Each structure stands twice: as C-alpha cells, then as structure tokens.
Amino acid sequence: MTSTATRARPQERPLSPHLTVYRWPATMLMSILHRITGGALYFGTLLVAWWLIAAATSQSYFDFVNFIYGSWIGRLVMFGYTWALLHHLLGGLRHLIWDTGTGMEKETSTRLAWATLIGSVTLTILIWVAAYAARGAF
C-alpha cells in the first residue's frame, strides 16, 4: 500500500493563452467581422423592408418612419448598416479572389484583410458625404 505522498503527481499541463493575450491576425479579425456584418445585414434589411412598407402604406406612416430614420440614432444605425454592407461586400470579394487560388500567401492575405477594412470605412464615408452633398446639406 502506498501513501498519497509517495504517489507521483501528474505533471502540470501548460495553459493555452487566453484571447486577451493572443494577438489576432488581420485575416482572423476580418473573418470574424465578415460573419458579424452578415448577421447585421439581416437586421438592416428588416429596416429597409419597414421603410418600403411604410412607403406603400400611407403618407403619415411614411413620415413617421422617415422621422425615426432621420433622427441622430436612426442615422447612426443607417451609417452602421452602410458600413456593414460594404464590409461584407468587400469581404466577399476577398473570398472570391481566394477562390481563384490567388492571394493565399501570408503577406498578400494580410494586405487584402487590411484593404477590406480600410476600403469599407473609406467607401462608407464617401457614400455618406456624397449623399449629404446631393441633398445640399453642405
């Protein structure tokens, strides 16, 4: 009979780093954002459908929905929807490029990932500036 003191202790296993310690590669971050923006597009599409239904219903209901969308919170949501749409679009183009077998090198895929983020932010701002300019808001 052996005592517990003489038994061999199991060797401590190393712990894997937590997400806050691990540095996310750009491609991983863009992949996660691509999935999040895809989910956000469901919500945004419901908002577009609500606006179209209001346009088909009555002038007073359409004015009500336009009032909500024209508020600062409504514009913020629509700005986010625009960014999500463009980010998801550019992420889809990035995946289309990868489907052809090109751009799979680490450096190239990282550049494409950053281009997706920078391009989506830039295009969102340009679209909103153009829309405000077309309305004569500047």
C-alpha positions as YAML, in Angstrom:
chain: A
units: angstrom
residues:
- id: 1
  name: MET
  ca: [0.00, 0.00, 0.00]
- id: 2
  name: THR
  ca: [1.40, 3.39, -0.97]
- id: 3
  name: SER
  ca: [0.63, 6.64, 0.69]
- id: 4
  name: THR
  ca: [-0.59, 9.66, -1.21]
- id: 5
  name: ALA
  ca: [2.69, 11.46, -0.52]
- id: 6
  name: THR
  ca: [4.68, 8.87, -2.42]
- id: 7
  name: ARG
  ca: [2.42, 8.78, -5.46]
- id: 8
  name: ALA
  ca: [3.70, 10.66, -8.45]
- id: 9
  name: ARG
  ca: [1.86, 13.88, -9.08]
- id: 10
  name: PRO
  ca: [0.55, 14.37, -12.59]
- id: 11
  name: GLN
  ca: [2.68, 16.80, -14.50]
- id: 12
  name: GLU
  ca: [1.12, 20.24, -14.84]
- id: 13
  name: ARG
  ca: [-0.09, 20.84, -18.36]
- id: 14
  name: PRO
  ca: [0.65, 24.21, -19.96]
- id: 15
  name: LEU
  ca: [-2.31, 26.50, -20.37]
- id: 16
  name: SER
  ca: [-3.12, 27.90, -23.75]
- id: 17
  name: PRO
  ca: [-3.07, 31.70, -23.96]
- id: 18
  name: HIS
  ca: [-6.38, 33.45, -23.42]
- id: 19
  name: LEU
  ca: [-7.92, 35.55, -26.20]
- id: 20
  name: THR
  ca: [-6.81, 38.73, -24.47]
- id: 21
  name: VAL
  ca: [-3.18, 37.57, -24.61]
- id: 22
  name: TYR
  ca: [-3.21, 36.17, -28.14]
- id: 23
  name: ARG
  ca: [-2.62, 38.68, -30.95]
- id: 24
  name: TRP
  ca: [-5.29, 38.19, -33.59]
- id: 25
  name: PRO
  ca: [-4.03, 38.09, -37.18]
- id: 26
  name: ALA
  ca: [-5.73, 40.54, -39.53]
- id: 27
  name: THR
  ca: [-7.25, 37.72, -41.57]
- id: 28
  name: MET
  ca: [-8.86, 36.22, -38.46]
- id: 29
  name: LEU
  ca: [-10.27, 39.59, -37.40]
- id: 30
  name: MET
  ca: [-11.72, 40.22, -40.87]
- id: 31
  name: SER
  ca: [-13.21, 36.72, -40.94]
- id: 32
  name: ILE
  ca: [-14.98, 37.37, -37.64]
- id: 33
  name: LEU
  ca: [-16.14, 40.81, -38.81]
- id: 34
  name: HIS
  ca: [-17.41, 39.25, -42.05]
- id: 35
  name: ARG
  ca: [-19.64, 36.91, -40.05]
- id: 36
  name: ILE
  ca: [-20.82, 39.71, -37.73]
- id: 37
  name: THR
  ca: [-21.65, 42.03, -40.62]
- id: 38
  name: GLY
  ca: [-23.52, 39.20, -42.33]
- id: 39
  name: GLY
  ca: [-25.71, 38.89, -39.25]
- id: 40
  name: ALA
  ca: [-26.13, 42.67, -39.03]
- id: 41
  name: LEU
  ca: [-27.36, 42.74, -42.62]
- id: 42
  name: TYR
  ca: [-30.39, 40.68, -41.59]
- id: 43
  name: PHE
  ca: [-31.38, 43.41, -39.13]
- id: 44
  name: GLY
  ca: [-30.62, 46.20, -41.60]
- id: 45
  name: THR
  ca: [-32.63, 44.53, -44.33]
- id: 46
  name: LEU
  ca: [-35.62, 44.44, -41.99]
- id: 47
  name: LEU
  ca: [-35.22, 48.20, -41.57]
- id: 48
  name: VAL
  ca: [-35.18, 48.69, -45.35]
- id: 49
  name: ALA
  ca: [-38.27, 46.48, -45.65]
- id: 50
  name: TRP
  ca: [-40.00, 48.53, -42.93]
- id: 51
  name: TRP
  ca: [-39.23, 51.71, -44.86]
- id: 52
  name: LEU
  ca: [-40.63, 50.22, -48.09]
- id: 53
  name: ILE
  ca: [-43.77, 49.00, -46.31]
- id: 54
  name: ALA
  ca: [-44.23, 52.48, -44.83]
- id: 55
  name: ALA
  ca: [-43.88, 53.99, -48.32]
- id: 56
  name: ALA
  ca: [-46.62, 51.68, -49.57]
- id: 57
  name: THR
  ca: [-48.94, 52.26, -46.61]
- id: 58
  name: SER
  ca: [-49.73, 55.94, -46.09]
- id: 59
  name: GLN
  ca: [-48.10, 59.36, -46.12]
- id: 60
  name: SER
  ca: [-48.41, 59.78, -42.34]
- id: 61
  name: TYR
  ca: [-46.84, 56.38, -41.61]
- id: 62
  name: PHE
  ca: [-44.06, 57.07, -44.12]
- id: 63
  name: ASP
  ca: [-43.40, 60.42, -42.42]
- id: 64
  name: PHE
  ca: [-43.24, 58.63, -39.06]
- id: 65
  name: VAL
  ca: [-40.64, 56.12, -40.30]
- id: 66
  name: ASN
  ca: [-38.66, 58.87, -42.02]
- id: 67
  name: PHE
  ca: [-38.69, 60.83, -38.75]
- id: 68
  name: ILE
  ca: [-37.19, 57.83, -36.94]
- id: 69
  name: TYR
  ca: [-34.56, 57.25, -39.63]
- id: 70
  name: GLY
  ca: [-33.78, 60.97, -39.75]
- id: 71
  name: SER
  ca: [-33.05, 61.19, -36.02]
- id: 72
  name: TRP
  ca: [-29.45, 61.05, -34.86]
- id: 73
  name: ILE
  ca: [-29.86, 57.46, -33.63]
- id: 74
  name: GLY
  ca: [-31.55, 56.45, -36.89]
- id: 75
  name: ARG
  ca: [-28.75, 57.99, -38.93]
- id: 76
  name: LEU
  ca: [-26.18, 56.25, -36.75]
- id: 77
  name: VAL
  ca: [-27.90, 52.90, -37.34]
- id: 78
  name: MET
  ca: [-28.08, 53.57, -41.08]
- id: 79
  name: PHE
  ca: [-24.40, 54.58, -41.12]
- id: 80
  name: GLY
  ca: [-23.57, 51.29, -39.41]
- id: 81
  name: TYR
  ca: [-25.75, 49.41, -41.88]
- id: 82
  name: THR
  ca: [-23.94, 51.07, -44.78]
- id: 83
  name: TRP
  ca: [-20.57, 50.09, -43.31]
- id: 84
  name: ALA
  ca: [-21.73, 46.51, -42.65]
- id: 85
  name: LEU
  ca: [-23.00, 46.22, -46.22]
- id: 86
  name: LEU
  ca: [-19.76, 47.50, -47.73]
- id: 87
  name: HIS
  ca: [-17.54, 45.50, -45.40]
- id: 88
  name: HIS
  ca: [-19.45, 42.32, -46.18]
- id: 89
  name: LEU
  ca: [-19.27, 43.10, -49.90]
- id: 90
  name: LEU
  ca: [-15.51, 43.65, -49.84]
- id: 91
  name: GLY
  ca: [-15.03, 40.58, -47.65]
- id: 92
  name: GLY
  ca: [-16.97, 38.56, -50.22]
- id: 93
  name: LEU
  ca: [-14.74, 39.90, -52.99]
- id: 94
  name: ARG
  ca: [-11.70, 38.94, -50.90]
- id: 95
  name: HIS
  ca: [-13.04, 35.41, -50.61]
- id: 96
  name: LEU
  ca: [-13.78, 35.36, -54.34]
- id: 97
  name: ILE
  ca: [-10.14, 36.24, -55.00]
- id: 98
  name: TRP
  ca: [-9.06, 33.43, -52.69]
- id: 99
  name: ASP
  ca: [-11.41, 31.03, -54.51]
- id: 100
  name: THR
  ca: [-9.36, 31.57, -57.65]
- id: 101
  name: GLY
  ca: [-6.29, 30.36, -55.75]
- id: 102
  name: THR
  ca: [-4.53, 33.73, -55.71]
- id: 103
  name: GLY
  ca: [-3.67, 35.89, -52.73]
- id: 104
  name: MET
  ca: [-3.21, 32.98, -50.35]
- id: 105
  name: GLU
  ca: [0.31, 33.95, -49.29]
- id: 106
  name: LYS
  ca: [0.51, 35.26, -45.75]
- id: 107
  name: GLU
  ca: [1.64, 38.75, -46.69]
- id: 108
  name: THR
  ca: [-0.88, 39.09, -49.52]
- id: 109
  name: SER
  ca: [-3.80, 37.79, -47.46]
- id: 110
  name: THR
  ca: [-2.92, 40.20, -44.65]
- id: 111
  name: ARG
  ca: [-2.84, 43.10, -47.11]
- id: 112
  name: LEU
  ca: [-6.21, 42.05, -48.51]
- id: 113
  name: ALA
  ca: [-7.62, 41.88, -44.99]
- id: 114
  name: TRP
  ca: [-6.48, 45.42, -44.17]
- id: 115
  name: ALA
  ca: [-7.70, 46.62, -47.56]
- id: 116
  name: THR
  ca: [-11.13, 45.22, -46.73]
- id: 117
  name: LEU
  ca: [-11.31, 47.22, -43.50]
- id: 118
  name: ILE
  ca: [-9.82, 50.44, -44.87]
- id: 119
  name: GLY
  ca: [-11.87, 50.20, -48.07]
- id: 120
  name: SER
  ca: [-15.15, 49.66, -46.24]
- id: 121
  name: VAL
  ca: [-14.60, 52.62, -43.92]
- id: 122
  name: THR
  ca: [-13.47, 54.87, -46.79]
- id: 123
  name: LEU
  ca: [-16.36, 53.90, -49.06]
- id: 124
  name: THR
  ca: [-18.88, 54.36, -46.25]
- id: 125
  name: ILE
  ca: [-17.65, 57.88, -45.57]
- id: 126
  name: LEU
  ca: [-17.58, 58.73, -49.29]
- id: 127
  name: ILE
  ca: [-21.14, 57.47, -49.81]
- id: 128
  name: TRP
  ca: [-22.45, 59.48, -46.87]
- id: 129
  name: VAL
  ca: [-20.59, 62.63, -47.96]
- id: 130
  name: ALA
  ca: [-21.99, 62.22, -51.49]
- id: 131
  name: ALA
  ca: [-25.50, 61.69, -50.12]
- id: 132
  name: TYR
  ca: [-25.32, 64.80, -47.95]
- id: 133
  name: ALA
  ca: [-23.85, 66.78, -50.84]
- id: 134
  name: ALA
  ca: [-26.67, 65.62, -53.14]
- id: 135
  name: ARG
  ca: [-29.22, 66.79, -50.58]
- id: 136
  name: GLY
  ca: [-27.50, 70.17, -50.36]
- id: 137
  name: ALA
  ca: [-26.68, 69.68, -46.69]
- id: 138
  name: PHE
  ca: [-23.15, 71.09, -47.04]
...
